[in-house]
Amino acid sequence: MSGDRPDIDDVIRARRTNMFVDRERTLDDVVIHELCELATWAPNHKRTWPWRFASVTGAGRSRLGRVVSNAMAAHGDDPNKVAKALTKYERTPNILIVGSIVGDTDDRTAENRDAVAAACQNLMLAATARGIATYWGSCPRGSHDAVAGFAGFDPGTHIVGIFYMGHEAETMETPARPAPLIARISD
Ligand SMILES: Cc1cc2nc3c(=O)[nH]c(=O)nc-3n(C[C@H](O)[C@H](O)[C@H](O)COP(=O)(O)O)c2cc1C
């Protein structure tokens, strides 16, 4: 255990979707590796190790924007959204593409995605504890194959998230959260 890190309960509550980052400081590759390694400690059924990661920095971000924008246009998406996609990945110095591989049955494929979502939460919590902001973005409709190809993932890999990341410049306000709904079932 690292003694100098905040309490896990505090980290869970402190994690916020946040794109306010220092745009001039790219996260070190060692840090990206550390966060991805922590992500892989998530549970995964049948030990399929379904997560795939691609770290995108520098001019790679505008190349990703072009790939997504072209796929969206081919899919008939709203031209305003298509134009926005061209530059949107340049808003943070780091982008992390996270994919989930196809399983040998539909159920396994679904479970792989569940496992990768758990891995994403690991990654975001570890980032929060290090003062790194994360923002989970969805892969735009019709762009999964193009983004998987760009990332070098196997065909069919589902893009679970395209994460905007960087050194946190501003913390986000924490709004109240609805209480959990818990059914109590006993004998
Ligand atoms: C699967 C998934 C996809 C998401 N996609 C987007 C997205 O495309 N755009 C966005 O603004 N936020 C996206 N989010 C982030 C949510 O909007 C965010 O978690 C929510 O507003 C709650 O805020 P919090 O993360 O600070 O608790 C996504 C979150 C998840 C879990």
The ligand as a MOL file (V3000), in Angstrom:
LIG
                    3D

  0  0  0     0  0            999 V3000
M  V30 BEGIN CTAB
M  V30 COUNTS 31 33 0 0 0
M  V30 BEGIN ATOM
M  V30 1 C -20.0230 4.8380 -20.6280 0
M  V30 2 C -19.8990 6.3270 -20.4100 0
M  V30 3 C -19.8520 7.1700 -21.5130 0
M  V30 4 C -19.7340 8.5470 -21.3260 0
M  V30 5 N -19.7130 9.3700 -22.4420 0
M  V30 6 C -19.6850 10.7090 -22.2840 0
M  V30 7 C -19.6800 11.5590 -23.4170 0
M  V30 8 O -19.6570 11.1210 -24.5670 0
M  V30 9 N -19.7030 12.8960 -23.2090 0
M  V30 10 C -19.7140 13.4200 -21.9270 0
M  V30 11 O -19.7790 14.6450 -21.7990 0
M  V30 12 N -19.6690 12.6360 -20.8330 0
M  V30 13 C -19.6530 11.2930 -20.9830 0
M  V30 14 N -19.5860 10.4840 -19.8820 0
M  V30 15 C -19.3680 11.0790 -18.5500 0
M  V30 16 C -20.6690 11.3520 -17.8230 0
M  V30 17 O -21.3520 12.4050 -18.4780 0
M  V30 18 C -20.3610 11.7440 -16.3620 0
M  V30 19 O -19.7730 10.6320 -15.7200 0
M  V30 20 C -21.5840 12.1990 -15.6210 0
M  V30 21 O -21.9700 13.4750 -16.0630 0
M  V30 22 C -21.4150 12.2620 -14.1070 0
M  V30 23 O -20.3700 13.1390 -13.7470 0
M  V30 24 P -19.1500 12.6520 -12.8260 0
M  V30 25 O -18.3360 11.7180 -13.6870 0
M  V30 26 O -18.4020 13.9000 -12.4710 0
M  V30 27 O -19.7160 11.9610 -11.6340 0
M  V30 28 C -19.6790 9.0980 -20.0190 0
M  V30 29 C -19.6970 8.2230 -18.9110 0
M  V30 30 C -19.8030 6.8690 -19.1000 0
M  V30 31 C -19.8200 5.9480 -17.8960 0
M  V30 END ATOM
M  V30 BEGIN BOND
M  V30 1 1 1 2
M  V30 2 1 2 3
M  V30 3 2 2 30
M  V30 4 2 3 4
M  V30 5 1 4 5
M  V30 6 1 4 28
M  V30 7 2 5 6
M  V30 8 1 6 7
M  V30 9 1 6 13
M  V30 10 2 7 8
M  V30 11 1 7 9
M  V30 12 1 9 10
M  V30 13 2 10 11
M  V30 14 1 10 12
M  V30 15 2 12 13
M  V30 16 1 13 14
M  V30 17 1 14 15
M  V30 18 1 14 28
M  V30 19 1 15 16
M  V30 20 1 16 17
M  V30 21 1 16 18
M  V30 22 1 18 19
M  V30 23 1 18 20
M  V30 24 1 20 21
M  V30 25 1 20 22
M  V30 26 1 22 23
M  V30 27 1 23 24
M  V30 28 2 24 25
M  V30 29 1 24 26
M  V30 30 1 24 27
M  V30 31 2 28 29
M  V30 32 1 29 30
M  V30 33 1 30 31
M  V30 END BOND
M  V30 END CTAB
M  END
